Amino acid sequence: MKVLVINCGSSSIKYQLLEMDNETVLAKGLLERIGISGSKLKHKKGSEKYEISKDVANHKEGLNLIISTLKDEELGVIKDTSEISAVGHRVVHGGELFASSVRINERVLKEIEANAFLAPLHNPPNIQGIKATIELLPDAAQVAVFDTAFHQSMDPIAYLYAIPYNYYEKYKVRRYGFHGTSHRYVSARTAALLGKPIEELKIITVHVGNGASIAAVKYGKSVDTSMGFTPLEGLVMGTRSGDIDPAIVPFLQEQEGLSPKEVTEILNKKSGMLGLTRGQYSDMREIEDGAIAGDSICKLAHDIYEYRIAKYIGAYVAAMNGVDAISFTAGVGENSPYLRKNVVNKYLGYLGIELDEKENDCKACEKFISTPDSAVKVLIVPTNEELVIARDTAEIVEKNLNELNLW
């Protein structure tokens, strides 16, 4: 079975075509600048890389270009779209209704649209991608895989905010959490590397990239996570503030004469590491290089980044009453020995962790980086969200689940 994985952003589409018989990636790519001049498709088939420059007005045109490329005699890996059995769509917000992946039908699509107010920047392009793919690949099964689903196992003590309860009842204001497919994959892979059932383990997954979140996974279930009602809460990120005193929002509005929309823009796109480095850097590679070279601004920003990660790890050790393993993942977590070393050696010694400096000195590898006698195991586990989406899609299609009122 061949499964096409689609991840639609507001002006981009990431994709992978996988052969599920052996879980190999046949082709993958990224289309950027949809609706903006200078659209560009970066496509990879095996080790061969291609670039196509062509203006793309909308997501339907973009998906049409991607599908045409997958069929292309030179660039492609299939002869006909009939070879694509199913499409797995990353959908950011599933609200409270979706605690697992689901085959898309009219009711499901309406519910995703109804949740768009919870994720106005993310769900609308996800919906556009679904509708376009249904038109372009009408014979392929369509499956939605939700970023929020893995965290639906949280108890009310973890997901409710201490604001008037009627706001939860009226608007569903609560912690949802994101990066669920990543936390799910990494925690399961961590258990496999430990050689123990995940149902017996307490695992903290540290997903740190430009966006960042941490999850407490107890016995295979997410019991808490750092992102909240939106992806803005939690850790310091590339351009997002993470946790702040909520009174800062009206304070800035009054002092600077800003609208709610303008403050939201500042907290999402001008804060985080970009804000801490006075608008200079949001890329952690540049900040890390600056910190190592002795740049005081970069050093302070990096120290704050590390400190917030360590605080959340400590909180989740308490939430689970212990921890067996801590796994670093995503762009920064997988590729920064400097970050991992500082977080572990500065803050986590009380857990009986001993870092193996030699093992830690690697990038994008899957391995233990704690010593054999470390009380808590520390690992690098490269994430694979696309594989999770593809696996869920294949399983749902093979079991013929949720087949009422299909397109």
GIBELHU-V851591 format. One record per pair of residues at least 4 apart in sequence whose ideal C-beta (glycine too) atoms are under 8 Angstrom apart, sorted by the first residue. I is the first residue (numbers start at 1). GAP is how many residues later the second one is. D is the distance in whole Angstrom. If there is no record, write none. Layout:
I/GAP/D  I/GAP/D
This chain:
1/18/8  1/19/5  1/20/7  1/84/5  1/85/7  1/393/6  1/396/7  1/397/8  2/15/6  2/16/7  2/17/6  2/18/7  2/24/7  2/76/7  2/81/5  2/82/5  2/83/6  3/14/7  3/15/5  3/17/6  3/81/8  3/82/7  3/83/5  3/84/7  3/85/6  3/387/5  3/390/5  3/391/6  4/11/7  4/12/7  4/13/5  4/14/8  4/66/8  4/80/5  4/82/7  4/83/5  4/84/7  4/133/8  4/136/7  5/10/6  5/11/5  5/12/8  5/13/7  5/82/8  5/83/5  5/85/7  5/381/5  5/384/5  5/385/5  5/388/8  6/7/7  6/8/8  6/9/6  6/57/7  6/81/6  6/82/7  6/83/5  6/84/7  6/123/5  6/127/6  7/6/7  7/7/4  7/8/7  7/82/8  7/83/4  7/379/8  8/4/8  8/5/5  8/51/6  8/81/8  8/82/8  8/117/5  8/118/5  8/120/6  8/121/3  9/4/7  9/5/8  9/113/8  9/116/6  10/111/6  10/112/8  10/114/8  10/115/5  11/21/7  11/22/6  11/23/5  11/24/6  11/25/6  12/18/7  12/19/6  12/20/5  12/21/8  12/22/6  13/17/7  13/18/5  13/21/7  13/46/7  13/49/5  13/50/7  13/53/7  13/116/7  14/14/8  14/15/8  14/16/5  15/13/6  15/14/6  15/15/8  15/16/8  15/51/6  16/9/6  16/11/7  16/12/4  16/370/5  16/374/7  17/8/7  17/9/5  17/10/5  17/11/7  17/53/6  17/60/6  17/61/7  17/67/7  18/5/6  18/6/7  18/7/6  18/8/7  18/368/7  18/369/7  18/372/5  19/4/7  19/5/5  19/7/6  20/370/6  20/371/8  20/374/5  23/364/7  23/367/7  23/368/8  25/361/8  26/19/7  26/51/4  26/52/8  27/16/7  27/17/7  27/18/5  27/19/8  27/43/6  27/49/7  27/50/5  28/15/8  28/16/5  28/358/8  29/12/6  29/13/5  29/14/4  29/15/6  29/37/7  29/40/7  30/11/8  30/12/5  31/8/7  31/9/7  31/10/5  31/11/8  31/25/7  31/31/5  31/34/7  31/35/6  32/7/7  32/8/5  32/9/8  32/10/8  33/4/7  33/5/5  33/6/5  33/7/6  33/23/8  34/5/6  34/22/5  34/23/8  34/24/7  34/25/6  34/27/8  34/28/5  35/21/7  35/22/6  35/23/6  37/18/6  38/15/7  38/17/7  39/14/7  39/15/6  39/16/5  39/17/4  39/23/8  40/11/6  40/12/7  40/13/5  41/10/7  41/11/4  41/12/8  41/13/7  41/24/6  41/25/7  41/28/7  42/7/7  42/8/8  42/9/6  43/6/7  43/7/5  43/8/7  43/9/7  43/26/5  43/32/6  44/4/7  44/5/5  44/6/7  45/5/7  45/30/6  45/31/7  45/32/6  50/19/8  50/25/5  52/13/7  52/17/7  54/11/7  56/5/5  56/6/5  56/9/6  57/4/5  58/4/7  58/70/7  59/4/6  59/66/7  59/69/4  59/70/5  59/73/5  60/4/6  60/68/8  60/71/8  60/72/4  60/75/7  60/76/7  61/4/6  62/4/6  62/70/8  63/4/6  63/66/7  63/69/5  63/70/6  63/73/6  64/4/6  64/68/8  64/72/6  65/4/6  66/4/6  67/4/7  67/14/6  67/69/6  67/70/7  68/4/6  69/6/5  69/7/6  70/5/8  70/6/5  70/7/6  70/8/6  71/5/5  71/7/6  71/8/7  71/9/7  71/10/7  72/4/4  78/5/4  78/6/7  79/4/7  81/55/8  81/56/6  81/58/8  81/59/8  82/57/7  84/53/6  84/56/5  85/55/6  85/56/7  85/312/6  86/54/6  86/55/4  86/56/7  86/57/6  86/307/5  86/308/7  86/311/5  87/46/5  87/50/6  87/53/5  87/54/7  87/55/5  87/56/7  87/306/7  88/13/8  88/55/5  88/57/6  88/301/4  88/302/6  88/304/7  88/305/3  89/15/7  89/37/6  89/40/6  89/41/5  89/44/7  89/53/7  89/54/7  89/55/5  89/56/7  89/300/8  90/36/7  90/55/6  90/57/7  90/91/7  90/295/7  90/299/6  91/21/6  91/32/7  91/35/5  91/39/8  91/53/5  91/54/7  91/55/5  91/56/7  92/27/5  92/30/4  92/31/6  92/34/6  92/54/7  92/55/5  92/56/7  92/86/7  93/22/5  93/23/8  93/25/5  93/26/4  93/29/6  93/30/5  93/53/7  93/54/7  93/55/6  93/83/7  94/4/3  94/5/8  94/18/8  94/21/7  94/50/8  94/52/3  94/53/8  94/54/5  94/55/5  94/58/8  95/16/8  95/19/8  95/20/4  95/23/6  95/53/7  95/77/6  95/81/8  96/56/7  96/76/6  97/14/6  97/18/8  98/4/6  98/13/7  98/46/7  98/48/5  98/50/7  98/51/6  98/54/8  99/50/6  99/53/4  99/54/7  100/49/6  101/42/6  101/43/6  101/44/4  101/45/7  101/48/7  101/288/8  101/291/4  101/292/7  101/295/6  102/6/6  102/41/7  102/42/6  102/294/7  102/299/8  102/300/5  103/5/7  103/38/6  103/39/7  103/40/5  103/41/8  103/293/5  103/294/7  103/298/6  103/299/4  103/300/7  103/303/7  104/4/5  104/5/6  104/26/6  104/30/8  104/38/4  104/39/6  104/40/5  104/303/7  105/4/7  105/297/7  105/298/8  105/299/6  105/300/4  105/301/5  105/302/7  106/4/6  106/299/5  106/301/7  107/4/6  107/297/8  107/298/6  108/4/6  108/36/6  108/294/7  109/4/6  109/18/7  109/21/7  109/22/8  110/4/6  111/4/7  112/4/7  112/11/6  112/14/7  112/15/6  112/18/7  112/32/7  113/10/8  113/14/6  115/4/7  115/8/6  116/4/6  116/7/4  116/8/6  116/11/7  118/5/7  118/54/7  118/58/7  118/111/8  119/4/4  119/111/8  120/4/7  122/4/6  123/4/6  124/4/6  125/4/6  126/4/7  127/4/6  128/4/6  129/4/6  130/4/6  130/12/6  130/14/7  131/4/7  132/4/6  133/4/5  133/7/8  133/9/6  134/4/6  134/8/6  134/273/6  138/269/7  141/252/8  141/255/8  141/256/5  141/265/8  142/265/7  143/246/8  143/249/7  143/250/4  143/253/5  143/254/7  145/4/7  145/36/6  145/243/7  145/244/4  145/247/5  145/248/7  146/34/7  147/31/5  147/32/6  147/33/5  147/34/6  148/4/7  148/28/5  148/29/6  148/30/6  148/32/6  149/31/6  150/27/8  150/30/3  150/31/7  150/33/6  150/34/4  150/65/8  150/72/5  151/8/8  151/24/8  151/25/6  151/26/3  151/27/8  151/29/5  151/32/8  151/64/7  151/71/5  151/74/5  153/68/4  153/69/5  153/70/7  154/4/4  154/5/5  154/21/7  154/23/7  154/68/6  154/69/6  154/70/6  154/71/7  155/4/7  155/68/7  156/4/5  158/17/7  158/65/6  158/66/5  158/161/8  159/15/5  159/16/4  159/17/7  160/5/8  160/8/6  160/14/6  160/15/8  161/7/8  161/12/6  161/13/7  161/14/7  161/67/8  161/68/8  163/4/6  163/5/8  163/10/7  165/4/6  166/4/6  167/4/6  167/6/5  168/4/6  168/5/5  168/6/6  173/56/6  174/55/7  175/50/7  175/52/8  175/53/4  175/54/6  175/58/8  176/51/8  176/52/7  176/53/6  177/36/7  177/38/7  177/45/7  177/48/4  177/49/8  177/50/5  177/51/7  178/33/8  178/35/6  178/47/8  178/49/5  178/53/5  179/4/6  179/28/5  179/32/7  179/34/5  179/36/8  179/46/8  179/48/7  179/151/8  180/4/6  180/42/7  181/4/6  181/204/4  181/207/4  181/208/6  182/4/6  182/23/8  182/25/5  182/147/6  182/148/7  182/201/4  182/203/5  182/206/8  183/4/6  183/22/5  183/24/6  183/30/8  183/32/4  183/34/7  183/39/6  183/42/7  184/4/6  184/38/8  184/204/6  185/4/6  185/198/6  185/199/6  185/200/7  185/202/7  185/203/5  186/4/6  186/19/5  186/21/7  186/141/5  186/143/5  186/195/5  186/197/6  187/4/7  187/11/7  187/16/5  187/18/5  187/28/7  187/30/4  187/33/7  187/140/7  188/4/7  188/10/6  188/32/8  189/4/6  189/138/8  189/177/8  189/192/5  190/4/6  190/8/8  190/11/8  190/13/5  190/15/7  190/135/5  190/137/5  190/189/6  190/191/6  191/5/6  191/6/7  191/7/4  191/10/5  191/12/7  191/29/8  193/173/7  193/175/7  193/186/6  193/188/7  194/7/7  194/130/7  194/131/6  194/183/7  196/4/6  196/5/6  197/4/7  198/5/8  198/19/8  198/21/7  198/22/4  199/20/5  199/21/5  200/19/7  201/16/8  201/18/7  201/19/8  201/123/5  201/124/7  202/14/8  202/15/8  202/16/5  202/17/7  202/118/4  202/119/8  202/120/5  202/121/5  202/122/5  202/123/8  203/14/5  203/15/8  203/120/7  203/121/6  203/122/5  203/123/8  203/124/7  204/10/6  204/11/7  204/12/6  204/13/7  204/109/6  204/112/5  204/113/7  204/116/8  204/119/6  204/121/7  204/122/5  204/123/7  205/9/7  205/10/5  205/12/6  205/122/5  205/124/6  205/176/8  206/8/5  206/103/6  206/107/7  206/120/6  206/121/7  206/122/5  206/123/7  206/127/6  207/5/6  207/6/5  207/7/7  207/8/7  207/122/5  207/123/5  207/126/7  207/176/7  208/4/4  208/27/7  208/101/7  208/120/7  208/121/8  208/122/6  208/123/8  208/124/4  208/125/4  208/131/7  209/29/8  209/121/4  209/122/4  209/123/5  209/124/7  210/27/6  210/28/4  210/29/8  210/72/7  210/74/8  210/121/7  211/20/6  211/26/6  211/27/7  211/29/7  212/14/8  212/22/7  212/23/4  212/24/8  212/25/5  212/97/8  212/118/7  212/120/7  213/12/6  213/13/5  213/14/4  213/18/8  213/21/6  213/22/7  214/11/7  214/12/5  214/20/7  214/21/7  214/95/7  214/98/5  214/99/7  214/102/7  215/7/5  215/9/7  215/10/4  215/11/8  215/101/8  216/6/7  216/7/5  216/8/4  216/9/7  216/100/4  216/103/5  216/104/5  217/4/7  217/5/6  217/6/7  218/5/5  218/102/5  223/96/6  223/97/7  224/91/8  224/92/6  224/95/5  225/9/8  226/7/7  226/8/3  226/9/6  226/16/8  226/86/5  227/4/5  227/5/8  227/6/6  227/7/5  228/4/8  228/5/3  228/6/7  229/4/7  231/9/7  232/8/5  232/9/7  232/10/7  232/35/6  232/36/6  233/9/7  233/10/6  234/8/5  234/9/6  234/78/7  235/7/5  235/70/8  235/73/5  235/74/6  235/77/7  236/4/8  236/5/7  236/6/5  236/36/5  236/37/7  236/40/7  236/68/6  236/69/5  236/72/5  237/4/8  237/5/6  237/35/5  237/36/7  238/34/5  238/35/6  238/36/7  238/44/4  238/45/7  238/46/7  239/29/7  239/30/5  239/31/6  239/32/6  239/33/5  239/34/7  239/35/5  239/36/8  239/43/5  240/27/7  240/28/6  240/29/8  240/31/6  240/32/5  241/26/5  241/27/8  241/30/4  241/31/6  241/34/7  242/30/7  242/66/6  243/65/8  244/4/5  244/23/7  247/4/6  248/4/6  249/4/7  249/11/8  249/14/5  249/18/8  250/4/6  251/4/6  252/4/5  252/6/6  252/11/6  252/14/7  253/4/8  253/5/5  253/6/7  253/7/7  253/10/6  258/4/4  258/5/5  258/8/8  259/4/7  260/4/6  261/4/6  262/4/7  263/4/6  264/4/6  265/4/6  265/5/7  266/4/5  266/5/6  267/4/5  269/5/8  270/4/6  270/5/6  270/9/7  271/4/4  272/4/7  272/10/7  273/4/6  273/8/6  273/9/5  273/11/7  273/14/6  273/28/5  273/32/7  274/5/6  274/6/8  274/7/7  274/8/4  275/4/7  276/21/8  276/24/7  276/25/4  276/28/6  277/4/5  277/5/8  277/10/6  277/13/8  277/20/5  277/21/6  277/24/5  278/19/6  280/17/7  281/5/5  281/6/5  281/9/7  281/17/7  281/20/8  283/4/7  284/4/6  284/21/8  284/47/8  284/48/5  284/52/7  284/55/8  285/4/6  286/4/6  286/12/8  287/4/6  287/11/5  287/14/6  287/15/6  287/18/8  288/4/6  288/10/8  288/14/6  288/48/6  288/50/6  288/51/7  289/4/6  289/9/8  290/5/4  290/7/7  290/8/3  290/9/7  291/4/7  291/7/4  291/8/4  291/10/8  291/11/4  291/12/8  291/47/8  292/46/7  293/5/8  294/5/7  295/4/6  296/4/6  297/4/6  298/4/6  299/4/6  300/4/6  301/4/6  302/4/6  302/37/8  302/40/8  303/4/6  304/4/6  305/4/7  305/34/8  306/4/6  306/33/7  306/36/5  306/37/5  306/40/7  306/41/8  307/4/6  307/40/8  308/4/7  309/4/6  309/30/8  309/34/5  310/4/6  310/33/5  310/36/7  310/37/4  310/38/7  311/4/6  312/4/6  313/4/7  313/13/6  313/30/8  313/34/8  313/35/7  314/4/7  314/33/7  315/4/6  316/4/6  316/7/7  317/5/7  317/6/5  317/34/7  323/28/7  323/53/6  324/52/7  324/53/7  325/51/7  325/52/4  325/53/7  325/54/6  326/22/8  326/27/8  326/50/6  326/51/8  326/52/5  326/53/7  327/51/8  327/52/5  327/53/7  327/54/5  328/5/4  328/6/7  328/11/8  328/12/6  328/50/8  328/51/7  328/52/5  328/53/7  329/4/5  329/5/6  329/51/7  329/52/5  329/53/6  329/54/4  330/4/6  330/53/6  331/4/6  332/4/5  332/7/6  333/6/7  333/7/7  333/47/7  334/29/7  334/30/5  334/31/8  334/46/6  334/48/5  334/49/8  335/28/4  335/29/6  336/4/6  336/27/8  337/4/6  337/23/5  337/24/5  337/25/7  337/26/7  338/4/6  339/4/6  340/4/6  340/15/8  340/20/6  340/29/7  340/38/8  340/40/7  341/4/6  341/14/6  341/16/7  341/19/6  342/4/5  343/4/6  343/5/7  344/4/5  344/5/8  344/9/6  344/11/5  344/26/8  344/34/6  345/4/7  345/10/6  348/5/5  348/28/8  349/4/7  351/24/6  351/25/5  352/22/7  352/23/3  352/24/6  353/17/6  353/21/5  353/22/7  353/23/5  353/25/6  354/16/6  354/17/4  354/19/7  354/20/4  355/5/6  355/14/6  355/15/6  355/16/7  355/19/8  355/23/7  356/4/6  356/12/8  356/13/6  356/14/6  356/15/5  357/4/7  359/8/6  359/9/7  359/10/5  359/11/8  360/9/4  362/5/7  362/18/7  364/18/6  365/15/6  365/17/8  366/13/8  366/14/6  366/15/6  366/16/6  367/12/7  367/13/6  368/9/6  368/10/7  368/11/5  369/9/5  369/10/7  369/11/6  370/4/4  370/6/7  370/7/5  370/8/4  370/9/8  374/4/7  384/4/7  385/4/6  386/4/6  387/4/6  388/4/6  389/4/6  390/4/6  391/4/6  392/4/6  393/4/6  394/4/6  395/4/6  396/5/5  396/6/7
